[in-house]
Amino acid sequence: MANLHSCHGKPLTTFHTSVPTRAVRPSGTGRRGGDRLGVAIACGTVLAVQLIIGCGSRGSAPAVDPGPPTIASKDELRQRLEYIATSGITGSGLAGMPEIIERLENAAVFEADYRRLEAAESPEAIKSIAQEMLKKL
């Protein structure tokens, strides 16, 4: 039978041979393999907290593109036509024109000119039509 000894001044309660005993930790809590489980739990917790905070925040709303400015008055229509007459570029400059043209006294004439302006491709033709429309305002 093996002898009972004391280790570090404390008596041992189990019998053992010459192999020193050490405390056996439950699986998952050891210094080598068990640390992986602890690290995985810690990482999962941090990730969950970040997702909850990041996805749940109601900070700033995403920016909404208001689109091209709309024309609200005859003066704005005049300014837009002057720009088109000098630049020869229509693009977003045509946005909102049909709405203001509908409110004009001679809307039928301007609607026809607007369709011509919209269909024009060369800068010279665009400038010419815009100048004609300005004269009619």
Residue, then its C-alpha position, 0 to 999 in steps of 0.5 A: m500500500a502507498n504511504l500517506h504523505s503531506c504536500h506543502g505541509k498539508p496532509l493528503t487524503t488519498f493514497h498515491t504512489s510516487v507520482p505527485t497529485r495535482a488538482v484535476r479541473p473539469s473539462g472546459t476550465g483548464r489552462r489549455g483546451g478549456d481556455r478555448l471554450g472561455v474565449a469562445i464564450a467571451c467573443g460570442t458575448v462581445l459580438a452579441v452586445q455589439l450587434i444589439i447596440g449597433c443594430g438597435s441604435r436609432g441615431s441619424a436617419p439615412a440621407v434622402d436625396p431630394g432630387p432636382p429642385t422643383i420650380a414653384s414660380k414664373d420667376e424660377l422658370r425664367q431663371r432656369l430658362e436663362y441658365i439653359a439658354t447660356s449653358g446649352i445643357t438641359g439635364s435636371g434643369l428641365a425638372g419641374m418645368p411641366e408643372i409650372i408651365e401648366r399654370l401659365e396663361n399660354a400653357a399650350v404654347f409653352e408645352a410645345d416649346y418644352r417638348r422641343l426643348e426636351a427633344a433637342e440634342s445639340p447645345e445650339a438648338i437647346k440655347s435657341i429654344a430656351q431663348e425663344m421661351l424666355k421671350k414668350l414669358 
